[in-house]
Amino acid sequence: MSKKLTSEELNELQQLNNSFTQAKISLGDLELQKGEIIGNIKQIKSKFVELEKELIKKYGEDSVINLQTGLVTEKKE
């Protein structure tokens, strides 16, 4: 003996399943974006380290750079 859902039950079940699928797709998209952002952060950090080494060579290890003005001063003890 087989039974059948009412059209309302089937419709609600299909809508919930579609919503669930869309939520999973959205979550996957966010994970991809997260991966891209993490990759960008790694690149920025790498460039920062390179520039920091160059500036240390040029201005010395005890230098402090004001990021707003670019003024280089000696580290205060």
GROMACS elastic network, one bead per residue, 0.5 to 0.9 nm:
[ bonds ]
;  ai    aj funct       b0    kb
    4     7     6  0.89417   500
    5     8     6  0.79039   500
    5     9     6  0.58200   500
    5    10     6  0.58577   500
    6     9     6  0.51437   500
    6    10     6  0.61621   500
    6    11     6  0.84564   500
    7    10     6  0.50913   500
    7    11     6  0.59307   500
    7    12     6  0.85206   500
    8    11     6  0.50571   500
    8    12     6  0.60991   500
    8    13     6  0.85059   500
    9    12     6  0.52066   500
    9    13     6  0.60749   500
    9    14     6  0.85395   500
   10    13     6  0.50824   500
   10    14     6  0.60464   500
   10    15     6  0.85308   500
   11    14     6  0.51520   500
   11    15     6  0.61194   500
   11    16     6  0.86159   500
   12    15     6  0.50981   500
   12    16     6  0.61394   500
   12    17     6  0.85318   500
   13    16     6  0.52142   500
   13    17     6  0.61315   500
   13    18     6  0.86109   500
   14    17     6  0.50598   500
   14    18     6  0.61007   500
   14    19     6  0.85584   500
   15    18     6  0.50634   500
   15    19     6  0.61020   500
   15    20     6  0.85430   500
   16    19     6  0.50269   500
   16    20     6  0.61007   500
   16    21     6  0.85820   500
   17    20     6  0.50471   500
   17    21     6  0.61727   500
   17    22     6  0.86261   500
   18    21     6  0.50536   500
   18    22     6  0.61089   500
   18    23     6  0.85404   500
   19    22     6  0.51116   500
   19    23     6  0.61166   500
   19    24     6  0.86573   500
   20    23     6  0.51147   500
   20    24     6  0.63008   500
   20    25     6  0.87321   500
   21    24     6  0.51465   500
   21    25     6  0.62803   500
   21    26     6  0.86646   500
   22    25     6  0.50491   500
   22    26     6  0.61247   500
   22    27     6  0.85689   500
   23    26     6  0.50466   500
   23    27     6  0.61475   500
   23    28     6  0.86353   500
   24    27     6  0.50478   500
   24    28     6  0.62211   500
   24    29     6  0.86671   500
   25    28     6  0.50521   500
   25    29     6  0.62198   500
   25    30     6  0.86595   500
   26    29     6  0.50457   500
   26    30     6  0.62249   500
   26    31     6  0.86897   500
   27    30     6  0.50706   500
   27    31     6  0.62884   500
   27    32     6  0.87574   500
   28    31     6  0.50670   500
   28    32     6  0.63429   500
   28    33     6  0.87317   500
   29    32     6  0.51160   500
   29    33     6  0.62992   500
   29    34     6  0.85856   500
   30    33     6  0.50060   500
   30    34     6  0.60228   500
   30    35     6  0.85850   500
   31    35     6  0.61884   500
   31    36     6  0.86837   500
   32    35     6  0.51074   500
   32    36     6  0.63648   500
   32    37     6  0.87277   500
   33    36     6  0.50778   500
   33    37     6  0.61737   500
   33    38     6  0.85815   500
   34    37     6  0.51070   500
   34    38     6  0.61215   500
   34    39     6  0.85682   500
   35    38     6  0.51269   500
   35    39     6  0.61919   500
   35    40     6  0.86729   500
   36    39     6  0.50419   500
   36    40     6  0.62320   500
   36    41     6  0.86703   500
   37    41     6  0.61532   500
   37    42     6  0.86409   500
   38    41     6  0.50303   500
   38    42     6  0.62771   500
   38    43     6  0.87515   500
   39    42     6  0.51443   500
   39    43     6  0.63909   500
   39    44     6  0.87533   500
   40    43     6  0.51041   500
   40    44     6  0.61961   500
   40    45     6  0.86065   500
   41    44     6  0.50537   500
   41    45     6  0.60819   500
   41    46     6  0.85285   500
   42    45     6  0.51338   500
   42    46     6  0.61436   500
   42    47     6  0.86740   500
   43    46     6  0.51005   500
   43    47     6  0.62219   500
   43    48     6  0.85234   500
   44    47     6  0.51541   500
   44    48     6  0.60216   500
   44    49     6  0.86271   500
   45    49     6  0.61773   500
   45    50     6  0.86580   500
   46    49     6  0.51973   500
   46    50     6  0.63302   500
   46    51     6  0.87350   500
   47    50     6  0.50754   500
   47    51     6  0.61618   500
   47    52     6  0.84302   500
   48    51     6  0.51910   500
   48    52     6  0.59271   500
   48    53     6  0.86061   500
   49    53     6  0.62169   500
   49    54     6  0.87212   500
   50    53     6  0.52839   500
   50    54     6  0.64494   500
   50    55     6  0.87927   500
   51    54     6  0.50476   500
   51    55     6  0.61278   500
   51    56     6  0.85213   500
   52    55     6  0.51188   500
   52    56     6  0.60682   500
   52    57     6  0.86251   500
   53    56     6  0.51045   500
   53    57     6  0.62754   500
   53    58     6  0.86873   500
   54    57     6  0.51821   500
   54    58     6  0.62669   500
   54    59     6  0.86234   500
   55    59     6  0.57466   500
   55    60     6  0.73610   500
   55    61     6  0.86352   500
   55    63     6  0.88566   500
   56    59     6  0.53080   500
   56    61     6  0.52021   500
   56    62     6  0.82033   500
   56    63     6  0.74421   500
   57    60     6  0.56351   500
   57    61     6  0.75653   500
   59    62     6  0.80456   500
   59    63     6  0.61567   500
   59    64     6  0.89902   500
   59    72     6  0.78300   500
   60    63     6  0.56571   500
   60    74     6  0.87994   500
   61    64     6  0.85594   500
   61    75     6  0.88407   500
   62    73     6  0.83531   500
   62    74     6  0.56543   500
   62    75     6  0.51959   500
   62    76     6  0.86141   500
   63    72     6  0.62793   500
   63    73     6  0.55659   500
   63    75     6  0.55823   500
   64    71     6  0.81319   500
   64    72     6  0.55837   500
   64    73     6  0.52317   500
   64    74     6  0.58969   500
   64    75     6  0.57233   500
   64    76     6  0.89504   500
   65    68     6  0.87833   500
   65    69     6  0.83221   500
   65    70     6  0.59923   500
   65    71     6  0.57216   500
   65    73     6  0.65388   500
   65    74     6  0.88110   500
   66    69     6  0.55774   500
   66    70     6  0.51113   500
   66    71     6  0.52977   500
   66    72     6  0.65390   500
   66    73     6  0.82129   500
   67    70     6  0.54765   500
   67    71     6  0.77978   500
   68    71     6  0.82246   500
   69    72     6  0.88754   500
   73    76     6  0.87003   500
